[in-house]
């Protein structure tokens, strides 16, 4: 069976090298039309029925989030370290109805995947986490959303468990309080440096998926940092209560992996 392994690795890498699917549809800015309430007419199981443009939410075969099960993981050290270059830029906080979004108003740098540059546009939080690891769901997940000049999307996800406070989020707390309970409210926060977002590990998972909110467009390159960071219960509660959408969560259920493989970048010993 060992002689099949190189074929699997080649095929898996080809997915990321030959990204032919363009992600032209961005996340919905106004989130009033859908909800996270299971059993509701606007809940996750019905997102694909609300608008024709949202059909992928119900019929797509490469949907996100997924369970990062180690049975599907292929260790790929040649994926290489995550190449990124960020810098401070003016940003605003916006209450989108189901989440709080930090949006950069100016160019804040970005990352490179397979020679394509993806510019950092915004980040937001989901609680509990949307991605799970071997079935375990964490307390919070941050999504750093990047876009290329040809409308491809790459998202970096960071998982958090309850523990010590997250210093990056701590700097934004007073601004979040100002837009709490105010749908579509915005608050200028001045210069925000993405480099202050702690990752803590070079290891990451990589797979092809979709946006996790309508229109659930596929062709998104997902990078999930392997190390789980910490956040306090109070910080998670602040993000959840600020949107005041009468829901205890804003996390889409995990989707079928189907025939997708999950890559794991782990530096070789001499790269540590």
Secondary structure as GFF3:
##gff-version 3
##sequence-region A 1 272
A	DSSP	three_ten_helix	2	4	.	.	.	ID=ss1
A	DSSP	alpha_helix	5	17	.	.	.	ID=ss2
A	DSSP	three_ten_helix	31	33	.	.	.	ID=ss3
A	DSSP	three_ten_helix	44	46	.	.	.	ID=ss4
A	DSSP	alpha_helix	47	50	.	.	.	ID=ss5
A	DSSP	three_ten_helix	52	54	.	.	.	ID=ss6
A	DSSP	alpha_helix	56	59	.	.	.	ID=ss7
A	DSSP	beta_strand	67	68	.	.	.	ID=ss8
A	DSSP	beta_strand	73	75	.	.	.	ID=ss9
A	DSSP	three_ten_helix	77	79	.	.	.	ID=ss10
A	DSSP	beta_strand	83	86	.	.	.	ID=ss11
A	DSSP	beta_strand	89	95	.	.	.	ID=ss12
A	DSSP	beta_strand	100	104	.	.	.	ID=ss13
A	DSSP	beta_strand	109	113	.	.	.	ID=ss14
A	DSSP	beta_strand	116	126	.	.	.	ID=ss15
A	DSSP	beta_strand	132	133	.	.	.	ID=ss16
A	DSSP	beta_strand	136	137	.	.	.	ID=ss17
A	DSSP	beta_strand	140	147	.	.	.	ID=ss18
A	DSSP	beta_strand	153	162	.	.	.	ID=ss19
A	DSSP	alpha_helix	167	170	.	.	.	ID=ss20
A	DSSP	alpha_helix	173	178	.	.	.	ID=ss21
A	DSSP	beta_strand	186	192	.	.	.	ID=ss22
A	DSSP	three_ten_helix	194	196	.	.	.	ID=ss23
A	DSSP	beta_strand	204	210	.	.	.	ID=ss24
A	DSSP	beta_strand	218	225	.	.	.	ID=ss25
A	DSSP	beta_strand	229	231	.	.	.	ID=ss26
A	DSSP	alpha_helix	233	243	.	.	.	ID=ss27
A	DSSP	beta_strand	262	265	.	.	.	ID=ss28
A	DSSP	three_ten_helix	269	271	.	.	.	ID=ss29
###
